[in-house]
Amino acid sequence: MAVKKIRKIKVLVIGSGNIAWHIVSHLSFFKRFEITVYSRSLTPHLKQLQKEFKVAIVTDWKKIDKESELYFICTPDAAISSIASKLKKFKTNAVILHTSGTVPLKEISGAAKNTGVFYPLQTFTFGQSVYWTEIPVFVEGSNPKTFNFLESFAKIFSNTVVKLNSEQRLKLHLAAVIAGNFSNAMYAAANNFTDKEIGRDHFNYLIPLIVKTAKKTRSVSPIVAQTGPAARKDLKTQKQHLQLLKKYPDLKKIYKSVSKLIEKQQKGNAKL
């Protein structure tokens, strides 16, 4: 008895950076996708994608398969609109997606009838695997049919798929920058301070504290979990810290500003 051959869905990933690697990496586990990756030049990343996942690659826009059924725009935000304009000429019935947290859906809505957003809220690094099931994915579609497809498609990545419009997504992205990027900048500042004031590698002793602080937010709100001299109004310790930061004026300003923010948050929490 002949085995029925499963028709593969043609996927074109435009871009070969961090998010592209993770999307290609995940989709390559499924036999039902035929993946091609486009980049303007034969970059080391593009070569690695081809070698690691055995996907087709293309560097000539004119050679892109216009019969693809799903287009992922995984470029920097500034390039999304121009890519959408190029795709418009394909006059395709395929689904065209971008993965940005800040670019509104309307920027690609003219590219095709079926457009959408597939926004995974996570920090991605090329070549470093993530647990997709734990990453929330936020989706938006240009019409109900596209949204329904996106909702189902996103579930092969994540256990948490959420409908979010462009305005809400931008606000969530801002919150992610504050919680993630800003926190990491503070890690970098602490790392620089310990390297210069104590010795190299002493930042490693702070890692259990960083992990514990992040984990606490799973069980209690960040305001309730807040500790430290500003939260307990320990002016003596704050004064000692500011003295130590005389050589670091930028960090001293941040210390004062964030301490005031913590004090205000704790006052607000006390009123609840």
C-alpha positions in Angstrom: 0.0 0.0 0.0 1.5 3.3 -1.1 2.1 5.9 1.7 0.3 9.2 1.0 2.8 12.0 0.5 2.1 15.0 2.7 2.0 18.3 0.8 4.6 20.7 2.2 3.8 24.3 3.0 6.3 26.7 1.3 7.7 29.2 3.8 9.9 32.1 2.9 11.9 33.7 5.7 13.2 37.2 4.8 16.2 38.0 6.8 18.9 35.9 8.5 19.3 37.4 11.9 18.4 36.4 15.4 14.6 35.9 15.1 15.0 34.3 11.7 17.3 31.7 13.2 14.8 30.8 15.9 11.8 30.6 13.5 13.8 28.4 11.0 15.2 26.3 13.8 11.7 25.5 15.1 9.9 25.0 11.8 12.7 22.7 10.6 11.5 20.1 13.1 8.2 19.7 11.2 8.3 17.7 8.0 5.4 19.7 6.6 7.3 22.9 5.9 9.6 23.6 2.9 11.7 26.5 4.1 13.7 29.1 2.1 15.7 31.9 3.6 16.4 35.1 1.7 19.1 37.6 2.5 20.6 40.3 0.3 24.1 38.8 0.5 25.7 35.5 1.4 26.4 36.3 5.0 27.9 33.9 7.6 24.5 33.7 9.2 22.9 32.7 6.0 25.5 30.0 5.4 25.0 28.7 8.9 21.2 28.5 8.4 21.7 26.5 5.2 24.3 24.1 6.8 22.5 23.6 10.1 18.9 23.2 9.0 19.4 22.1 5.3 17.1 24.9 4.1 17.3 26.5 0.7 18.8 30.0 0.5 18.6 32.8 -2.0 20.4 36.1 -2.3 18.7 37.4 -5.5 15.3 38.9 -5.0 14.3 38.0 -8.6 14.7 34.3 -7.8 12.4 34.3 -4.8 9.6 31.7 -5.2 6.4 33.6 -5.7 4.4 30.5 -4.9 5.3 30.6 -1.2 2.3 30.4 1.1 3.8 32.1 4.1 6.2 35.0 4.2 8.0 35.9 7.4 9.6 39.4 7.3 12.4 39.1 9.9 14.3 42.2 9.1 15.1 45.3 11.2 12.0 47.4 11.7 13.3 50.2 9.3 13.3 47.7 6.4 9.8 46.2 6.9 7.9 48.7 4.9 10.2 48.5 1.9 10.0 44.7 2.0 6.2 44.9 2.1 6.3 47.1 -1.0 8.4 44.6 -2.9 6.1 41.7 -1.9 3.0 43.7 -3.1 4.3 43.2 -6.6 3.8 39.4 -6.2 0.1 39.9 -6.0 0.0 36.9 -3.7 -2.8 35.2 -1.7 -0.3 34.0 0.8 0.0 35.2 4.4 2.6 37.9 4.9 3.8 38.4 8.5 6.3 40.6 10.4 7.7 39.8 13.8 8.2 43.3 15.2 7.0 44.6 18.5 6.7 48.2 17.3 5.7 48.3 13.7 1.9 48.6 13.2 0.1 46.0 11.0 -1.0 48.8 8.6 2.7 49.2 7.4 2.4 45.9 5.6 -1.4 45.8 5.0 -0.9 46.9 1.4 1.4 44.0 0.6 -1.5 41.5 0.3 -5.0 40.7 1.4 -3.8 38.4 4.2 -1.3 40.1 6.4 -0.5 39.7 10.1 1.9 40.1 13.0 3.7 37.2 14.8 5.4 38.8 17.8 7.2 36.5 20.2 8.0 38.3 23.5 11.5 37.2 24.2 15.2 38.2 23.8 16.7 36.1 21.0 20.3 35.4 20.2 21.5 33.8 17.0 22.4 30.1 17.6 21.1 29.9 21.1 18.0 27.7 21.5 15.0 28.8 23.6 12.0 26.9 25.0 9.4 28.1 22.5 6.5 26.6 24.5 7.2 29.1 27.4 7.4 32.2 25.2 4.1 34.1 24.7 3.3 34.9 21.1 1.1 37.9 20.2 -0.8 37.8 17.0 -2.8 40.2 14.9 -4.5 39.6 11.5 -5.8 41.7 8.7 -9.1 39.7 8.6 -10.7 36.9 10.6 -9.5 34.2 8.3 -5.9 35.3 8.6 -6.2 35.7 12.4 -7.6 32.2 12.8 -4.8 30.8 10.7 -2.2 32.8 12.8 -3.7 31.6 16.1 -3.5 28.0 15.0 0.0 28.4 13.5 1.4 30.2 16.6 0.3 27.2 18.7 2.9 25.0 17.1 5.4 27.4 18.8 3.9 28.4 22.0 1.4 27.4 24.7 0.5 31.0 25.2 -1.0 32.7 22.1 -2.6 36.1 22.7 -4.6 38.4 20.4 -3.2 41.9 20.5 -3.7 45.0 18.3 -0.8 47.2 17.1 -1.3 49.9 19.8 -1.4 47.4 22.6 1.7 45.6 21.2 3.7 48.8 21.1 2.9 49.4 24.8 3.8 45.8 25.7 7.1 46.3 23.8 7.8 49.4 25.8 7.2 47.4 29.0 9.5 44.7 27.8 12.3 47.2 27.1 11.9 48.6 30.6 11.8 45.2 32.2 14.4 43.4 30.1 16.7 45.8 28.3 16.9 48.3 31.1 17.5 45.6 33.7 20.3 44.2 31.6 21.8 47.7 31.4 21.8 47.7 35.2 23.5 44.3 35.2 26.2 45.7 32.9 26.6 48.7 35.2 27.0 46.5 38.2 29.5 44.3 36.3 31.6 47.3 35.4 31.5 48.6 39.0 32.6 45.3 40.5 35.3 44.8 37.9 36.8 48.1 38.7 36.2 48.3 42.4 36.6 44.8 43.6 38.0 42.6 40.9 37.1 40.7 37.7 34.5 37.9 37.9 33.0 39.2 41.2 29.8 40.0 39.2 29.2 36.2 39.1 28.4 36.3 42.8 25.3 38.5 42.0 23.8 36.0 39.5 21.9 33.9 42.2 20.4 37.2 43.5 19.4 38.2 39.9 17.8 34.8 39.3 16.0 34.8 42.6 14.6 38.3 42.1 13.2 37.4 38.7 11.7 34.2 40.0 9.9 36.0 42.8 7.7 37.8 40.3 6.1 34.5 39.4 4.5 34.3 42.9 4.1 37.9 44.1 3.9 41.3 42.3 7.2 43.2 41.8 6.1 46.0 44.2 5.4 43.4 47.0 8.7 41.7 46.2 10.8 44.9 46.4 13.5 45.0 49.0 16.6 47.2 49.5 17.6 50.4 51.2 15.1 52.6 49.3 12.2 50.3 50.1 13.0 50.2 53.8 13.9 54.0 53.9 17.5 53.2 54.9 19.0 56.7 54.4 22.3 55.9 56.0 23.0 53.0 53.5 21.9 55.1 50.6 24.3 57.9 51.7 27.2 55.4 51.8 26.3 54.1 48.3 26.2 57.6 46.8 29.6 58.3 48.3 31.0 55.2 46.6 29.5 56.4 43.3 31.3 59.8 43.2 33.5 58.5 40.4 30.5 57.2 38.4 28.3 60.3 37.9 25.9 58.7 35.5 25.3 55.7 37.7 24.9 58.0 40.7 22.1 59.9 38.9 20.4 56.6 38.1 20.8 55.4 41.7 19.1 58.6 43.0 16.3 58.4 40.4 15.5 54.8 40.8 15.6 55.1 44.6 13.0 57.9 44.4 10.9 55.7 42.0 11.0 52.8 44.6 10.0 55.1 47.4 7.0 56.4 45.4 6.0 52.8 44.5 6.2 51.7 48.1 4.1 54.7 49.2 1.5 53.7 46.6 1.6 50.1 47.7 1.1 51.1 51.4 -2.2 52.9 50.5 -3.7 49.7 48.9 
